[in-house]
Amino acid sequence: LYEWNLVAMTYDGATIELSINGRSVGTTVQAGAIDYGGGAAQPWMLAGNSRVIGTNEPLDGAIAEACVDGSVIPLATLRQWYLRGVRQW
């Protein structure tokens, strides 16, 4: 509770991977482009009424920064960013 965490989702054109603090917590296969909410598609949602997959706990928290990068960032790099963020690097 009240801790800073780094949540990231990467997509390499075939697999979506979710990581928390630079550690993989799940993957799924995704073919083709990801819809970014244009046109009649539903917008992306973080938290709100969604639930964390596999648990009964809601995903609640403040988002300090969100960004989209043009390349897949390796888990080791995400882990370094997390450790720097919590001043353990």
RAZIZI-V209184 format. One record per residue. N is the residue number from 1. SS is DSSP state (a for helix, b for strand, c for the rest). BURIAL is # if it has 24 or more other ideal C-beta (glycine too) atoms within 12 Angstrom, else .. Layout:
n:N ss:SS burial:BURIAL
n:N ss:SS burial:BURIAL
This chain:
n:1 ss:c burial:.
n:2 ss:c burial:.
n:3 ss:c burial:.
n:4 ss:c burial:.
n:5 ss:c burial:#
n:6 ss:c burial:#
n:7 ss:b burial:#
n:8 ss:b burial:#
n:9 ss:b burial:#
n:10 ss:b burial:#
n:11 ss:b burial:#
n:12 ss:c burial:.
n:13 ss:c burial:.
n:14 ss:c burial:.
n:15 ss:b burial:.
n:16 ss:b burial:.
n:17 ss:b burial:#
n:18 ss:b burial:#
n:19 ss:b burial:#
n:20 ss:b burial:.
n:21 ss:c burial:#
n:22 ss:c burial:#
n:23 ss:b burial:.
n:24 ss:b burial:.
n:25 ss:b burial:.
n:26 ss:b burial:.
n:27 ss:b burial:.
n:28 ss:b burial:.
n:29 ss:b burial:.
n:30 ss:c burial:.
n:31 ss:c burial:.
n:32 ss:c burial:.
n:33 ss:c burial:.
n:34 ss:c burial:.
n:35 ss:c burial:.
n:36 ss:c burial:.
n:37 ss:c burial:.
n:38 ss:c burial:.
n:39 ss:c burial:.
n:40 ss:c burial:.
n:41 ss:c burial:.
n:42 ss:c burial:.
n:43 ss:c burial:.
n:44 ss:c burial:.
n:45 ss:c burial:.
n:46 ss:c burial:.
n:47 ss:c burial:.
n:48 ss:c burial:.
n:49 ss:c burial:.
n:50 ss:c burial:.
n:51 ss:b burial:.
n:52 ss:c burial:.
n:53 ss:c burial:.
n:54 ss:c burial:.
n:55 ss:c burial:.
n:56 ss:c burial:.
n:57 ss:c burial:.
n:58 ss:b burial:.
n:59 ss:c burial:.
n:60 ss:c burial:.
n:61 ss:c burial:.
n:62 ss:c burial:.
n:63 ss:c burial:.
n:64 ss:c burial:.
n:65 ss:c burial:.
n:66 ss:c burial:.
n:67 ss:c burial:.
n:68 ss:c burial:.
n:69 ss:c burial:.
n:70 ss:c burial:.
n:71 ss:c burial:.
n:72 ss:c burial:.
n:73 ss:c burial:#
n:74 ss:c burial:.
n:75 ss:a burial:.
n:76 ss:a burial:.
n:77 ss:a burial:.
n:78 ss:a burial:#
n:79 ss:a burial:.
n:80 ss:a burial:.
n:81 ss:a burial:#
n:82 ss:a burial:#
n:83 ss:a burial:.
n:84 ss:a burial:.
n:85 ss:a burial:.
n:86 ss:c burial:.
n:87 ss:c burial:.
n:88 ss:c burial:.
n:89 ss:c burial:.
